[in-house]
Amino acid sequence: MGTDLTDAMNEGFNRLFDYISGANSESIAIEMTTPVLTYVEPGAGPNCNTTFTISFFTPTIYQTDTGPPLPNSNLIYIENIDIGNVGVREFAGFSNEKVIISQAAILENQIINSNEIDTDTSDNWFYAGYDPPFRLTNRHNEVWTRVVDSNKEKSNLKKYLRK
C-alpha cells in the first residue's frame, strides 16, 4: 500500500527477486520470467493509499499441482491469477509513474471512445514490464484494463483483447 507506483514496483520487485534468487523453501534459483506484472487498485481519493500487487510468473516447470518452492518471507505468496479479457496498450521506452498512469488513462479513453467494448466497473488496471533495466533500446511495456463484451459483436472485441 502507498501512493507511489515506482516505489511500490521497486520494493515488490526486490522482494520477488530475493525469492527467485534462493530465498525459498528449496534454496534454489528460479528462472526470471516476463512480464513483471503490477496490479493497481487505486485508493478512494487523491491522497489515499493505493494497493499495488507485484507479480512474477513462474516458469512452466512449476506450473503443476505442487507449484514452485514456498517463499521464506511472509510478504510473498503464491497464487493463480485469473486476469480474464483485457484491453492492451503497448508503449516503448523507460517507464515511470507519470508515463505509466498516462498510458493507462489513454487506454481507458480509447476503450470508452471505441463504443465497441466496455471496461469492467472497477478502476483497477495492470502494468506489464518486459525488459531488464540494462536494456536501453527497443523496450516494451504494456498497460492492461479488464474489458467486458457487453453483448457487442465478438469480432470487434478481438481487435482490442489479448488474453
PyMOL commands that set and color helices and strands:
alter all, ss='L'
color gray80, all
select helices_A, chain A and resi 5-20+60-62+97-114+154-160
alter helices_A, ss='H'
color red, helices_A
select strands_A, chain A and resi 36-41+51-55+86-91+118-119+125-129+141-148+161-162
alter strands_A, ss='S'
color yellow, strands_A
deselect
rebuild
show_as cartoon
